[in-house]
Amino acid sequence: MWKKAVFGTVSASFLGYVVWVSWLSPARHEVEWDVATRVTAVLERTGFSGVVPLVDGRDVELRGEVPSVSEAQRAERIVSMVRGVRVVRANMLVAGEEGLGGGET
């Protein structure tokens, strides 16, 4: 008799865990979708059509091309103010500044 009670308790616990894990999975995608939608809208409204946000959870990486370093910093600052964004990384190409690395060109 006690074996049935233990098995029932373990089964109910496992079922509860499966339901809990399956609930968390779509929530992350909802957050990503929500953040990506808001970040994309803000970038379009502020004139950064060449910048593409890559969203991973609440972290955003900005990729694309901007005319100057100050514009890259501006895009990063604007995206960091969007509700739900935790971290912003800028990985953008600055147009017109080829050859700024060290060495002779």
The 8 nearest C-alpha neighbors of each residue, nearest first, counted from 0:
[[1, 2, 3, 4, 5, 6, 7, 8],
 [0, 2, 4, 3, 5, 6, 7, 8],
 [3, 1, 5, 0, 4, 6, 7, 8],
 [2, 4, 6, 1, 0, 5, 7, 8],
 [3, 5, 1, 7, 2, 6, 8, 0],
 [6, 4, 8, 2, 7, 3, 9, 1],
 [5, 7, 3, 9, 8, 4, 10, 2],
 [8, 6, 10, 4, 5, 9, 3, 11],
 [7, 9, 5, 11, 10, 6, 12, 4],
 [8, 10, 12, 6, 11, 7, 13, 5],
 [11, 9, 7, 13, 12, 8, 6, 14],
 [10, 12, 14, 8, 13, 9, 7, 15],
 [13, 11, 9, 15, 10, 14, 8, 16],
 [12, 14, 16, 10, 15, 11, 9, 17],
 [15, 13, 11, 17, 16, 12, 10, 18],
 [14, 16, 12, 18, 13, 17, 11, 19],
 [15, 17, 19, 13, 14, 18, 20, 12],
 [18, 16, 14, 20, 19, 15, 21, 13],
 [17, 19, 15, 21, 16, 20, 22, 14],
 [18, 20, 16, 22, 17, 21, 15, 23],
 [21, 19, 23, 17, 22, 18, 16, 24],
 [22, 20, 18, 24, 23, 19, 17, 25],
 [23, 21, 19, 20, 24, 18, 25, 26],
 [24, 22, 26, 20, 21, 25, 19, 27],
 [23, 25, 21, 26, 22, 27, 20, 28],
 [26, 24, 28, 27, 23, 29, 22, 21],
 [27, 25, 29, 23, 28, 24, 30, 22],
 [28, 26, 30, 29, 25, 24, 31, 56],
 [29, 27, 31, 25, 30, 26, 32, 24],
 [28, 30, 26, 32, 27, 31, 33, 25],
 [29, 31, 33, 27, 28, 32, 34, 26],
 [32, 30, 56, 28, 34, 29, 33, 35],
 [31, 33, 29, 35, 30, 34, 28, 36],
 [32, 34, 30, 36, 31, 35, 29, 37],
 [35, 33, 31, 37, 36, 32, 38, 30],
 [36, 34, 32, 38, 33, 37, 31, 39],
 [37, 35, 33, 39, 34, 38, 32, 40],
 [36, 38, 40, 34, 39, 35, 41, 33],
 [39, 37, 41, 35, 40, 36, 34, 42],
 [40, 38, 42, 36, 41, 37, 35, 43],
 [41, 39, 37, 43, 38, 42, 44, 36],
 [42, 40, 44, 38, 43, 39, 45, 37],
 [41, 43, 47, 39, 45, 40, 44, 38],
 [42, 44, 40, 46, 41, 45, 47, 48],
 [45, 43, 41, 42, 46, 40, 47, 39],
 [44, 46, 42, 43, 47, 41, 74, 48],
 [45, 47, 43, 44, 48, 42, 49, 41],
 [48, 46, 42, 49, 50, 43, 45, 74],
 [47, 49, 50, 46, 43, 42, 51, 45],
 [50, 48, 63, 64, 47, 51, 65, 62],
 [51, 49, 63, 62, 47, 48, 64, 61],
 [50, 52, 62, 61, 63, 53, 49, 39],
 [53, 51, 61, 60, 54, 59, 62, 50],
 [54, 52, 60, 59, 61, 51, 55, 62],
 [53, 55, 59, 58, 35, 52, 56, 31],
 [56, 54, 58, 57, 59, 31, 53, 60],
 [55, 57, 31, 58, 54, 27, 30, 28],
 [56, 58, 84, 85, 55, 83, 31, 59],
 [59, 57, 86, 55, 85, 56, 54, 87],
 [60, 58, 54, 87, 53, 86, 52, 88],
 [61, 59, 88, 53, 52, 87, 89, 62],
 [60, 62, 52, 89, 90, 51, 88, 53],
 [63, 61, 91, 90, 51, 50, 52, 60],
 [62, 64, 50, 91, 49, 51, 92, 65],
 [63, 65, 92, 49, 91, 93, 50, 94],
 [64, 66, 93, 67, 94, 71, 70, 92],
 [65, 67, 94, 93, 70, 64, 95, 68],
 [68, 66, 70, 69, 93, 65, 71, 94],
 [67, 69, 71, 70, 72, 93, 66, 65],
 [68, 70, 72, 71, 67, 73, 66, 74],
 [71, 69, 73, 67, 72, 68, 74, 65],
 [72, 70, 68, 74, 73, 69, 65, 75],
 [71, 73, 69, 75, 70, 74, 76, 68],
 [72, 74, 70, 76, 71, 75, 69, 77],
 [75, 73, 77, 71, 76, 72, 70, 78],
 [74, 76, 72, 78, 73, 77, 79, 71],
 [75, 77, 73, 79, 74, 78, 72, 80],
 [78, 76, 74, 80, 79, 75, 73, 81],
 [79, 77, 75, 80, 81, 76, 74, 38],
 [78, 80, 76, 77, 81, 87, 75, 84],
 [79, 81, 78, 77, 82, 76, 84, 83],
 [82, 80, 78, 79, 84, 83, 38, 77],
 [83, 81, 84, 80, 34, 79, 37, 85],
 [82, 84, 34, 81, 57, 85, 30, 33],
 [85, 83, 57, 82, 81, 86, 79, 58],
 [84, 86, 57, 58, 83, 87, 79, 59],
 [87, 85, 58, 84, 59, 88, 79, 57],
 [88, 86, 59, 60, 79, 58, 75, 89],
 [89, 87, 60, 61, 59, 90, 86, 75],
 [90, 88, 61, 60, 91, 75, 87, 62],
 [89, 91, 62, 61, 88, 60, 92, 63],
 [92, 90, 62, 63, 64, 89, 93, 61],
 [91, 93, 64, 63, 94, 65, 90, 62],
 [92, 94, 65, 67, 66, 64, 96, 91],
 [95, 93, 66, 96, 65, 92, 64, 67],
 [94, 96, 97, 93, 66, 67, 98, 92],
 [95, 97, 94, 93, 99, 98, 67, 92],
 [98, 96, 99, 95, 94, 100, 93, 92],
 [97, 99, 100, 96, 104, 101, 103, 102],
 [100, 98, 97, 96, 101, 104, 102, 103],
 [99, 101, 98, 102, 97, 103, 104, 96],
 [100, 102, 99, 103, 98, 104, 97, 96],
 [103, 101, 104, 100, 98, 99, 97, 96],
 [102, 104, 101, 98, 100, 99, 97, 96],
 [103, 98, 102, 101, 100, 99, 97, 96]]
